Amino acid sequence: MVNAKRHDDQRSGSLLETAGNHLARIVLISVLALVGYGGSLLYKQIDKPLTNVMIGGDFTYLQPAELSQLLAGEVSGGFLSVDLAGLRQVLREHPWVRDVSIGREWPSMLKVEVTEEVPIARWGKKGFLNRLGEELIIENNSHLSALPVLRADTGSSREMMDNYQLMAELLVPTGLKIAELQRDSLGVWYLDTAPGVRMVIGRDQISEKIRRFNLVWAAGLNKYVKNIAAVDLRYPNGLAVAWRETALALQQNSNRQDSEKVTQNDNTAPVQA
């Protein structure tokens, strides 16, 4: 009898425990449902329609109205649900936009900060390129005449900009600035520097050739910059210098070393690197 009673007590306790567990689950589910419902209501309250888009930045060529038109058809959703990443991408596709940051401001405003692109070089006679080689349209461009000129009979504007930046960086040790960079229909590169020295680079091994030129330049060629008309780098182990006509007489009458003499036939002086 005692064992039977103990068994009944255990059974009753198990049933109570099971009922308690079910009740706890029901209460938990109810609480979660209420929290979810409340959160949904709160989200809807916060996710109000956007009423204002403020665009800021230091603009020279861009117009805020132009950017507003770009965003007009793209802004969808409310304060929380608006796709900020998508809006950034839309603006970044504009060639004049270098960078974009977008943030929310309570209760219903988007703040857009735009960094404008900078023209790096002229592209042919009328165009301009940014740092990515994308063409920019500039109506009033008289103040940009000092920018270097890029010309190409073959290759894209992006390729030209990449090579311009490479060559400009390689020439930093010499102090020479690129005034014009040209690539002809055969793929030969020509580079004119601000001091008036033309460099004929050839079609390949651009970095190696310019580094070789830098060595010769630092070794003493830089002393004659005013007398140099052109430097031909299309040699496997050296370069040739063409002197300006005004300096020929002085050069021909001098007793310089063989590596610096001017030949009367081709007006060039080969130099070994």
C-alpha positions in Angstrom: 0.0 0.0 0.0 2.8 2.3 0.8 4.5 1.7 -2.6 1.2 2.2 -4.4 0.7 5.5 -2.6 4.3 6.6 -3.4 3.7 5.7 -7.1 0.5 7.8 -7.2 2.3 10.7 -5.6 5.1 10.5 -8.2 2.6 10.3 -11.0 0.8 13.3 -9.7 4.0 15.2 -9.4 5.0 14.3 -12.9 1.7 15.5 -14.3 1.9 18.8 -12.4 5.4 19.3 -13.7 4.3 18.6 -17.2 1.4 20.9 -16.9 3.7 23.6 -15.5 6.1 23.2 -18.4 3.3 23.5 -20.9 2.0 26.6 -19.1 5.5 28.1 -19.1 5.8 27.5 -22.8 2.4 29.1 -23.5 3.3 32.1 -21.4 6.7 32.4 -23.1 5.2 32.2 -26.6 2.6 34.8 -25.6 5.3 37.1 -24.3 7.4 36.7 -27.5 4.3 37.3 -29.6 3.5 40.5 -27.7 7.1 41.6 -27.9 7.2 40.9 -31.7 3.9 42.7 -32.2 5.1 45.6 -30.1 8.4 45.7 -32.0 6.5 45.6 -35.3 4.3 48.5 -34.2 7.4 50.4 -33.0 9.2 49.8 -36.3 6.3 51.1 -38.2 6.2 54.2 -36.0 9.9 54.9 -36.6 9.9 53.9 -40.3 8.2 57.0 -41.3 8.3 58.3 -44.9 11.3 60.4 -45.7 10.4 64.0 -46.0 13.8 65.6 -46.8 17.1 64.8 -48.4 19.9 67.2 -47.6 23.0 67.1 -49.9 26.2 68.8 -48.8 29.8 69.0 -50.1 32.3 71.5 -51.5 31.3 71.6 -55.1 33.1 73.3 -58.1 31.5 71.4 -61.0 28.7 69.4 -59.4 25.3 70.9 -58.7 23.2 69.7 -55.8 20.1 69.8 -58.0 21.7 67.3 -60.3 22.4 64.9 -57.4 18.9 65.4 -56.2 17.5 64.3 -59.5 19.7 61.2 -59.4 18.3 60.3 -56.0 14.7 61.3 -56.8 13.8 58.0 -58.5 15.9 55.8 -56.2 14.7 56.8 -52.7 12.2 54.2 -51.6 11.1 52.9 -48.2 11.0 54.8 -44.9 13.5 56.2 -42.4 14.7 52.7 -41.4 14.0 50.6 -44.5 15.6 52.9 -47.1 18.5 51.2 -48.9 21.5 53.3 -48.1 24.0 51.1 -49.8 22.0 51.2 -53.0 21.8 55.0 -52.9 25.6 55.2 -52.4 26.1 53.1 -55.5 23.8 55.2 -57.6 25.8 58.4 -56.7 29.2 56.7 -57.0 28.5 55.8 -60.6 28.5 59.5 -61.5 32.0 60.4 -62.9 32.1 63.6 -60.9 31.5 61.8 -57.6 34.6 60.6 -55.8 33.0 59.4 -52.5 29.7 59.5 -50.7 28.5 59.1 -47.1 24.8 58.8 -46.3 23.2 58.9 -42.8 19.8 59.1 -41.2 18.7 62.1 -39.1 15.6 61.7 -36.9 12.8 61.9 -37.6 12.6 61.7 -41.4 15.8 63.1 -43.1 18.7 61.7 -45.1 22.0 63.6 -45.0 24.2 63.0 -48.0 27.8 64.2 -48.1 29.5 64.1 -51.5 33.2 64.4 -52.2 33.7 65.8 -55.7 36.1 64.4 -58.2 39.1 66.4 -59.3 40.2 66.6 -63.0 43.7 65.1 -63.3 44.5 65.6 -67.0 43.1 66.9 -70.2 41.9 64.2 -72.6 42.7 65.2 -76.2 41.5 68.7 -77.2 38.3 69.1 -75.2 37.9 66.3 -72.6 39.1 65.9 -69.1 39.8 62.8 -67.0 39.5 62.0 -63.3 41.9 59.7 -61.4 40.0 56.6 -62.7 40.3 57.6 -66.4 36.6 58.5 -66.6 35.8 61.4 -68.9 34.5 64.6 -67.3 32.5 67.3 -69.0 33.6 70.8 -68.0 32.0 73.7 -69.7 34.2 76.5 -68.2 37.6 75.0 -68.4 39.9 78.0 -69.2 41.5 77.7 -65.7 42.5 74.1 -66.4 44.9 74.7 -69.2 47.9 73.9 -67.1 46.8 70.3 -66.6 48.9 67.6 -68.4 47.5 66.4 -71.8 46.9 62.8 -72.6 46.5 61.6 -76.2 46.0 58.1 -77.5 45.7 56.7 -81.0 45.2 53.3 -79.4 44.0 52.2 -75.9 41.3 53.5 -73.5 41.2 56.6 -71.4 41.5 54.4 -68.3 44.7 52.7 -69.6 46.1 56.1 -70.4 45.4 57.4 -66.9 46.9 54.3 -65.3 50.1 54.7 -67.3 50.2 58.5 -66.7 50.1 57.9 -62.9 52.7 55.2 -63.2 55.2 57.3 -65.1 54.5 60.4 -63.0 55.4 58.4 -59.9 58.5 56.9 -61.5 59.8 60.4 -62.4 59.4 61.8 -58.9 63.1 61.4 -58.1 64.1 63.5 -61.2 61.7 66.4 -60.4 60.4 66.3 -64.0 56.7 66.9 -64.4 54.7 65.4 -67.3 53.2 68.0 -69.6 52.0 65.6 -72.3 51.7 61.9 -72.7 51.0 60.3 -76.0 50.6 56.8 -77.4 50.7 56.5 -81.2 48.9 53.9 -83.4 51.8 51.5 -83.1 51.7 51.6 -79.3 54.8 53.7 -78.8 54.8 56.0 -75.8 56.0 59.7 -76.0 56.4 61.8 -72.9 57.0 65.6 -72.8 58.1 67.1 -69.6 57.5 70.6 -68.3 61.1 71.7 -68.9 60.6 70.8 -72.6 62.5 67.5 -72.6 60.8 64.8 -74.8 61.2 61.2 -73.8 60.7 58.4 -76.4 59.9 55.4 -74.3 58.8 52.7 -76.8 56.1 50.1 -76.4 57.2 48.0 -73.5 59.3 47.8 -70.3 58.2 51.2 -69.4 59.1 51.0 -65.7 62.6 49.6 -66.4 63.4 52.2 -69.0 62.4 55.1 -66.8 64.3 53.7 -63.9 67.4 53.5 -66.1 66.8 57.1 -67.2 66.6 58.1 -63.5 70.1 56.7 -62.9 71.6 58.5 -65.8 69.8 61.7 -64.9 71.1 61.6 -61.3 74.6 60.8 -62.6 74.9 64.2 -64.2 72.6 64.4 -67.2 70.3 66.7 -65.1 73.0 69.5 -65.4 72.2 69.9 -69.1 68.4 69.9 -68.9 68.3 73.3 -70.8 70.2 71.9 -73.7 68.4 68.6 -74.0 65.7 68.3 -76.8 64.9 64.6 -76.4 66.0 61.4 -74.8 65.4 58.1 -76.6 65.0 55.2 -74.2 64.4 52.5 -76.9 67.8 50.9 -76.3 68.4 47.6 -74.5 71.2 48.9 -72.2 71.3 52.7 -72.5 69.7 55.8 -74.0 70.5 58.5 -76.6 70.3 62.2 -76.0 69.4 64.7 -78.7 70.6 68.2 -78.0 69.0 71.5 -78.8 70.3 73.3 -81.9 71.4 76.3 -79.8 73.7 74.0 -77.8 75.2 72.1 -80.7 78.0 74.5 -81.4 79.1 74.5 -77.8 78.9 70.8 -77.7 80.8 70.2 -80.9 83.7 72.5 -79.7 83.9 70.9 -76.3 86.1 68.0 -75.3 83.6 66.0 -73.4 83.9 62.3 -72.8 82.9 60.0 -75.6 79.6 59.2 -73.8 78.6 62.9 -74.0 79.7 63.7 -77.5 77.2 64.8 -80.2 77.3 63.0 -83.5 76.9 65.5 -86.4 74.9 62.9 -88.5 72.0 62.1 -86.2 72.4 64.8 -83.6 72.3 62.3 -80.8 74.7 61.2 -78.0 74.4 57.6 -76.8 74.7 57.1 -73.1 75.3 53.7 -71.5 73.4 53.0 -68.3 
